Amino acid sequence: MMIDMSKMNDAKFVVNNDEKLIRVQAGALWGDVDRECSKENRYVVGGMVSHTGVAGLTLGGGIGWLSRAYGLTCDSLVSVRMVSVEEETIVEVNEKDELMFGLRGGGGNFGICTEFTFKTRKLTKMDHGIFVYPFENATKVVETYFVMTNPFSETQPKIPDNITLYLFIAKDQIIIMSLFHEGDVTENEKDQVSYNFYTENIIGKLFEMEPLLTSFCDDYVELQQKFDIGNSHGKKYYWKTLFFNEPIQKQAINHLLECIKTAPYTTNIEVMHLGGEISRKSKQDTAYVQRDAIYEIHSIGSWENNTDISVFKNWADSQFYSGLCNFSCNVSGYVNTSGAVDCNTIEYYKENYEKLVQLKRKYDPSNLLKRNHNIKP
């Protein structure tokens, strides 16, 4: 059974104790939320594609452009309205309720969520850049990216939390996307230091590598639509994903660059820059347990019509993923960029798994909700 919630797409501001929150129905897309938030120049930590559903992204954790500064999407959750599976009643889940632990990263295992309330953040300034490099310069560009984003480096300055870098490896080009943003005006002095770092240590270095193309924008709603075309509805996709808790070594970089050469043409490798506020949250406070990860690396193959999936699956499983596992101590993949069949939930949720099992036994003991990254009662 599938429930169509697409018409439940309202997003509106509410005020609670002078704090501006936004209440979002489960059928809304992030574009709906971004447009509503832009009216007040406030934003929620969302994903990176505007037509992603709010519910699925949130329940899986939610990594986005603002995550290094403010945490995951699920970290901004204030309350959830949910239909209980067992009692068929509406349940209001608040921050201090035990079930909120499960809803912050535990997926759709516990009930049918119909409404979410999020904290919003002020965004007073934003600079976003796209830098496109030819593949013949791939080694230098990719190595530079991982040097800049290494939080444990003893020779490089650490990137402030309000700066995020995203790496995109294709068969014919390398793309680095950068973001700097400012929040509350009371943080001006701190933000100016960060901005100077951004222009000198990030943008300066990216220009030094002589990009073929560059483009810039200063609007968050526009930024959130940058990946829409490449992730359009109606296509078929196959993802494979892996977290890295440690800096990327040269051998791993060589693997990525050799691997992409043999990939199906419509396949890319993408690296999400983590750390910052994500890693400061306690693992015990949310189902999402991968707080130590500094990168999430995934491949994504896309195709239309009746193309044989095995072409994409064999490359992603046997070449990309199996080879990359040799360089990471964490072989888990992000639930929002992996299929339910591929995800070992016991391994993924680690020390939080038993607590999630207890919640599952309480809220869905018959495992009615099992077409997901399933936690078995």
C-alpha positions in Angstrom: 0.0 0.0 0.0 1.2 3.5 -0.8 -0.3 6.7 0.5 -0.1 9.8 -1.8 0.5 12.9 0.4 1.5 15.2 -2.5 -1.5 17.5 -1.9 -0.5 17.8 1.8 2.2 20.3 0.9 1.6 23.3 3.1 4.5 25.2 4.8 3.9 28.1 7.1 5.7 30.0 9.8 4.6 29.7 13.5 5.9 31.6 16.5 6.7 29.8 19.7 8.3 31.7 22.6 9.6 34.4 20.2 11.3 31.7 18.1 10.3 31.5 14.4 9.5 27.9 13.4 8.1 26.5 10.2 5.4 23.8 10.1 5.6 21.6 7.1 3.2 18.9 5.9 4.6 15.6 4.8 3.8 15.9 1.1 5.8 19.1 0.7 9.0 19.3 -1.3 12.1 21.2 -0.1 11.4 23.8 -2.8 8.1 24.6 -1.1 9.9 25.1 2.2 12.7 27.2 0.7 10.3 29.6 -1.1 8.2 30.1 2.0 11.3 30.6 4.2 12.8 33.1 1.7 9.9 35.5 2.5 11.4 35.9 6.0 15.0 35.4 4.9 15.2 32.4 7.2 15.9 28.8 6.2 15.8 25.2 7.4 18.7 22.8 7.0 17.4 21.0 3.9 19.0 18.8 1.3 20.6 19.7 -2.0 17.8 19.1 -4.5 14.6 21.2 -4.3 12.2 18.5 -5.4 13.3 16.1 -2.7 10.5 15.2 -0.3 10.7 16.8 3.2 9.6 13.7 5.0 12.0 11.1 3.6 15.1 13.4 3.9 14.3 14.4 7.5 13.6 10.9 8.8 16.8 9.6 7.2 18.9 12.4 8.9 19.2 15.0 6.2 22.6 16.4 5.0 22.5 19.7 3.2 24.5 22.9 2.5 23.9 24.3 5.9 24.6 21.2 7.9 28.2 22.0 8.9 26.9 25.1 10.6 23.6 23.9 12.0 23.6 20.1 12.0 21.4 17.7 10.1 17.8 18.4 9.1 16.6 16.0 11.8 18.6 18.1 14.4 16.3 21.1 13.6 13.2 19.0 14.3 11.0 20.5 17.1 8.0 18.2 16.8 6.3 15.6 14.5 2.7 14.7 14.0 2.4 11.0 13.4 -0.4 8.4 12.9 0.3 5.5 15.2 0.3 2.1 13.5 -1.0 0.1 16.4 -3.6 2.4 17.9 -4.5 4.3 14.7 -4.4 7.6 16.6 -2.6 10.8 16.0 0.5 11.2 18.1 2.3 14.5 18.8 6.0 13.8 19.2 8.0 16.6 20.9 11.7 17.1 21.4 11.8 15.4 24.9 9.7 12.4 23.9 11.6 9.1 23.5 10.2 8.5 20.0 11.9 11.7 18.8 15.2 9.8 19.1 13.9 7.3 16.5 12.5 9.9 14.1 15.8 11.7 14.0 17.4 9.3 11.5 15.5 6.1 12.0 13.5 6.4 8.8 9.9 5.5 8.3 9.9 2.6 10.8 7.7 3.9 13.6 4.5 5.5 12.1 3.1 7.6 9.3 4.4 11.1 9.8 2.1 13.8 8.5 3.6 17.0 9.7 7.0 18.4 10.8 7.9 21.5 12.7 11.5 22.8 12.3 13.7 25.5 13.7 14.6 28.2 11.1 17.9 30.1 10.8 18.6 33.6 9.7 20.7 33.9 6.5 22.0 37.4 6.0 24.6 36.7 3.3 25.5 33.8 1.0 28.2 33.3 -1.7 28.1 30.2 -3.8 30.6 29.2 -6.5 30.9 26.5 -9.1 34.4 25.7 -10.5 34.7 23.3 -13.4 38.1 21.7 -14.3 39.2 19.5 -17.2 39.7 15.8 -16.3 43.4 16.0 -17.2 43.9 18.1 -14.1 41.8 15.7 -11.9 44.6 14.5 -9.7 45.7 18.0 -8.6 42.1 19.3 -8.2 40.9 16.3 -6.2 44.0 16.2 -4.0 43.6 19.9 -3.3 40.0 19.4 -2.3 40.8 16.7 0.2 43.7 18.8 1.6 41.5 21.8 2.1 38.7 19.8 3.8 40.9 17.7 6.1 40.0 18.7 9.7 42.9 16.9 11.1 45.7 18.6 9.1 48.7 19.9 11.0 49.7 22.2 8.1 46.5 23.6 6.7 44.0 25.9 8.6 40.7 24.3 9.5 37.7 25.4 7.5 35.1 27.3 9.5 31.7 25.6 9.9 29.9 28.2 7.7 32.0 27.1 4.7 31.1 23.9 2.8 32.8 22.3 -0.2 31.2 19.7 -2.5 33.2 17.5 -5.0 31.7 16.2 -8.2 33.7 13.7 -10.3 32.5 12.9 -13.8 34.2 11.1 -16.7 35.2 14.3 -18.4 35.4 16.9 -15.7 35.8 17.7 -12.0 33.5 20.2 -10.3 34.0 21.8 -6.9 31.0 23.7 -5.5 31.7 26.1 -2.6 29.4 27.9 -0.1 29.9 30.6 2.4 27.0 31.9 4.5 26.4 34.3 7.3 23.8 34.1 10.0 22.7 36.4 12.8 24.0 40.0 12.4 25.5 39.8 16.0 28.0 37.3 14.6 29.4 39.9 12.1 33.0 40.0 13.4 33.3 36.2 13.5 31.7 36.0 10.0 34.1 38.6 8.6 37.0 36.4 9.7 35.3 33.4 8.0 34.7 35.4 4.9 38.3 36.5 4.6 39.3 32.8 5.0 36.8 31.9 2.3 38.1 34.4 -0.3 41.8 33.9 0.4 42.1 30.2 1.3 39.2 28.7 -0.7 38.3 30.9 -3.6 41.9 32.0 -4.2 43.1 28.3 -4.4 40.2 27.3 -6.6 41.1 30.0 -9.1 44.8 29.1 -8.9 44.0 25.7 -10.5 42.6 27.5 -13.6 39.0 26.4 -13.9 37.5 26.2 -17.4 34.3 27.6 -16.2 33.0 29.4 -13.1 29.6 30.7 -12.0 28.3 32.3 -8.8 25.1 33.0 -7.1 24.0 34.7 -3.8 20.4 33.3 -3.5 19.7 30.2 -1.4 16.6 29.2 -3.3 18.5 29.3 -6.6 21.4 27.2 -5.0 18.9 24.5 -3.9 17.8 24.1 -7.5 21.3 23.6 -8.9 21.1 19.8 -8.8 17.5 19.5 -9.9 18.2 18.7 -13.6 20.8 16.1 -12.9 18.4 14.4 -10.4 15.1 14.8 -12.3 12.0 12.8 -11.7 11.2 10.0 -14.2 14.7 8.5 -14.4 16.0 5.4 -12.8 18.9 5.6 -10.4 21.4 3.3 -8.7 23.4 4.6 -5.7 26.2 3.2 -3.7 27.5 5.0 -0.6 30.2 5.0 2.0 31.1 7.2 5.0 34.7 8.1 5.8 35.7 8.9 9.4 39.3 9.6 8.5 41.2 11.8 5.9 41.2 10.5 2.4 44.6 9.0 1.4 46.3 9.3 -2.0 45.5 5.6 -2.8 41.8 6.2 -2.3 42.0 9.3 -4.6 43.7 7.2 -7.2 41.0 4.5 -6.9 38.2 7.1 -7.4 39.9 8.6 -10.5 40.7 5.2 -12.1 37.2 3.9 -11.2 35.3 6.7 -12.9 37.1 6.0 -16.2 35.3 2.6 -16.4 31.9 3.8 -15.2 28.8 3.9 -17.4 28.8 7.4 -19.0 25.8 8.7 -17.0 27.5 7.9 -13.6 29.1 10.4 -11.3 31.0 10.2 -8.0 30.1 12.8 -5.4 31.7 13.8 -2.1 29.7 15.5 0.7 31.8 17.6 3.1 30.7 16.8 6.7 32.0 17.6 10.2 31.3 20.9 12.0 28.1 21.0 14.0 27.1 17.5 12.7 29.9 16.0 14.7 29.2 18.0 17.9 25.9 16.3 18.4 25.9 13.3 20.7 25.5 9.9 19.0 23.2 8.9 21.8 20.7 11.7 21.2 19.5 10.7 17.7 19.1 7.5 15.7 21.6 9.0 13.2 24.8 7.7 14.6 27.4 8.6 11.9 28.5 11.7 13.7 32.2 11.0 13.4 32.2 10.9 9.6 34.0 13.7 7.8 32.9 12.7 4.3 30.1 10.8 2.6 31.1 9.5 -0.8 28.6 8.0 -3.2 28.2 7.0 -6.8 25.0 7.7 -8.7 24.1 6.2 -12.0 21.0 7.3 -13.9 19.3 6.0 -17.0 16.0 6.1 -18.8 13.8 3.5 -20.7 14.9 -0.1 -20.5 18.6 0.1 -20.0 20.0 -2.9 -18.2 20.5 -2.1 -14.5 23.3 -4.6 -14.2 25.6 -2.3 -16.2 25.3 0.3 -13.3 25.0 -2.1 -10.5 28.0 -4.3 -11.4 30.3 -1.2 -11.7 29.0 0.4 -8.5 29.2 -2.7 -6.4 32.3 -4.5 -7.7 34.5 -1.6 -8.7 33.5 1.6 -6.9 32.3 0.4 -3.5 34.4 -2.8 -3.0 37.6 -1.0 -3.8 36.7 2.1 -1.7 36.0 -0.1 1.3 39.7 -0.9 1.4 40.4 2.7 2.5 37.7 3.3 5.1 37.3 2.0 8.6 33.5 2.7 8.3 31.8 0.5 5.7 28.4 1.9 6.4 26.5 4.0 3.8 24.0 6.9 4.3 20.4 5.6 4.3 19.3 8.5 2.1 21.7 7.6 -0.6 21.3 3.8 -0.5 18.6 1.3 -1.3 16.9 -0.5 1.5 18.1 -3.9 0.2 21.8 -2.7 0.3 21.6 -1.3 3.8 22.6 -3.5 6.8 20.7 -1.6 9.5 22.4 -3.4 12.4 25.8 -2.3 11.0 24.5 1.2 10.1 22.9 2.1 13.4 25.7 0.6 15.5 25.3 1.2 19.2 21.9 2.8 18.7 20.4 -0.2 17.0 19.0 -1.9 20.2 17.3 1.2 21.3 15.7 1.5 17.9 14.5 -2.1 18.2 12.8 -1.3 21.5 11.0 1.7 19.9 10.0 -0.5 17.0 8.5 -3.1 19.3 6.5 -0.4 21.0 5.2 1.5 18.0 5.1 -1.1 15.2 5.5 -4.6 16.8 4.0 -6.4 13.7 6.5 -4.6 11.4 3.7 -3.3 9.2 6.1 -0.6 8.0 8.8 -2.8 6.5 9.3 -1.4 3.0 12.2 0.7 4.2 15.6 0.5 5.8 14.0 -1.9 8.1 14.5 -2.2 11.9 13.0 -5.5 12.8 11.1 -5.7 16.1 
